[in-house]
Amino acid sequence: MEENYQLITKTAAGLEEVLSDEIKAMGAKNVRIMHRAVICEGNKEMMYRINYTARTALKVLKPFKDFRARNEDQLYKEIQKINWCELLRTDQTFAIDAIVSGRCFTHSLYVAQKTKDAIVDQFRDVYGIRPSVNTLNPDLRISLHIREDKVKVLFDSSGESLHKRGYRKMVDKAPMNEVLAAGLIQLSGWKADCNFVDCMCGSGTIPIEAAMFAMKIPAGYYRKDYGFMKWDDYDPELWQRIKDEADSQITDFDHEIWASDRSGKAIGITENNLQYAHLTHDIKVMKKNMEDLVLPEEKGIVIINPPYGDRLEEDDIDQVYENIGNTLKRNFQGWKVWLITDDAVALKHVGLKPTVKIPLWNGPLECRFVRFDIFEGRYKDMKAREAEEKETENPETDTDKGE
Ligand SMILES: C[S@@+](CC[C@H](N)C(=O)[O-])C[C@H]1O[C@@H](n2cnc3c(N)ncnc32)[C@H](O)[C@@H]1O
């Protein structure tokens, strides 16, 4: 039986708790939260399971060796002590990612370069030839995590980042990372127990992730390749068993998922992605301005990712948010509405007080994921208040009218 080791699963900042819950639900032991990562005890089976089913995982790393190094020369020597000729063949390719913090090492690219030199020099000395570097699709992806003089060499079992689910063949402007979309859905507390609407769906990422969550479609269902498939110890039977177990959970969803956007191009792209994901019959797609959308009768939850940041050119971003606020007050009564934005100023123009605010990162952008509870009658109350205010500001006008 294989011994347990520590698995490091990386995620986006702000999603660590969600990922930790996902990993605990898989039965992993000693689950601990780190910054942008979750550590747990596991083995090959757990490594395959996290790769296939964790919706908020970006990478699953398997530790290979730890050592100390205070400078590039020590790093080079320690890397050369590893017998790379046992781990790679000369006709194979590799890639190195490095993350550094502390005073000993300050340039991650230089660290990666030095590590590469140490590996290829070993091959040259032994065989006279060396494996090549391929950053896009290498046979072995090596990760170096350095903190002060503590160096961890890890193997990346995922290969390409797990947010690349395989269903999104086309994207419109500013598409959301799939892992972030899955994280938002879980942070919102939606339990697939009511309708779900994204009325600014862009390429359809949020509704597709919502359908996958609701129907228990595993995160890796549409994806073919993982880094561990190229490892010597790859166990296809175990992998198939993990997949079969997860796929057997796929179920129907009793409520509705809607995806709409005002852009015809975005809707075309969403429809295409739904086809790839075989979800065409599970998500209702409409080209509509949010302002004109007639919602399903049964109330539910909305998650929107409006234009924000410098990624979209909007003439007047404050006006966009003011329109969202007015539409929510008018048409979304009784709905729980979540919105993600990095624009704190524009957010104020919604004119509603968030009941929950969660800090999150969308790539390099620091965002807020906020919830508005749009109570029934709010719009009527607001209109009555506005009329009252008008009356106090302008009593004569009204008196005149009355005469
Ligand atoms: C940041 S993008 C959404 C990206 C999406 N979450 C994805 O993953 O692709 C914002 C979207 O809002 C849409 N939009 C902006 N104003 C709108 C409005 N008033 N009604 C409907 N859609 C709107 C834009 O067309 C754009 O597709």
The ligand as an ORCA input file, in Angstrom:
! r2SCAN-3c Opt
* xyz 0 1
  C     -17.298     41.023    -17.375
  S     -18.370     40.476    -18.627
  C     -19.006     38.977    -17.987
  C     -18.022     37.862    -18.170
  C     -18.588     36.499    -17.800
  N     -18.754     36.327    -16.374
  C     -17.710     35.403    -18.390
  O     -17.190     34.578    -17.650
  O     -17.499     35.399    -19.582
  C     -19.751     41.552    -18.461
  C     -20.895     41.277    -19.415
  O     -21.973     42.135    -19.064
  C     -22.706     42.389    -20.248
  N     -23.554     43.566    -19.991
  C     -23.193     44.838    -19.692
  N     -24.285     45.603    -19.472
  C     -25.366     44.798    -19.625
  C     -26.763     44.993    -19.504
  N     -27.272     46.167    -19.189
  N     -27.596     43.937    -19.686
  C     -27.075     42.711    -20.009
  N     -25.753     42.471    -20.157
  C     -24.903     43.496    -19.948
  C     -21.626     42.593    -21.306
  O     -22.152     42.384    -22.592
  C     -20.589     41.553    -20.884
  O     -20.772     40.350    -21.604
*
